[in-house]
């Protein structure tokens, strides 16, 4: 059983819907579904860890171990994806990967003002 499945089981054991959890934790329902399904969430990792911790605490799972256990599952999956991508894409065949030439910085123009003294 994955960690997301254990969250879902704990939620269902308390007869809570995703809407109940979303309103209590203030986490969007689509993120809760993604966490339960083990899908990738398009958010910074810190947010995902906080969401997992809050969700786990709400359904009664120890929140201290929640982000670590979920992160292990996600890193295994991300490792598979990363190895697949790195074997098919290299930096030499990406468009625009040649050296970028930046323009030279402009020199400041000097202005001369003549002052006439009487």
C-alpha positions, 0 to 999 in steps of 0.5 A: 500500500502506498502512502497516498493509499494509506491517506485515502484509507484513513480518510474513508475510515473517518467517513470524510470526503475530499471536500471535507478535508479540503475545507478543513485543511484549506488545500485544493481538492485537486492537490489532495486527489493527486497526493492520494493517487501518487501523481506529480503535483506541479508545486514547489516541493516545500508546498507539497510536503506541507500539504502532505503533513497537514493532510496526514495530521487531519486524518490521524496519521503521524505527521512527522513521518508523512513527508519523508515516507511520501518523498521516498515514493515520489523520489523513486518515481522521479528517478525513473523519469529522470533516467528515461529523460536523460537517456533520450535528451542531451544538452547538445541536441537542444535548440539554443544550446550553442554558446549565447553571445551577449551584447557588449555593455554600452559605455556611458556617454560623457556630456560636457557643459561649458560654463562661462564666467563673467 
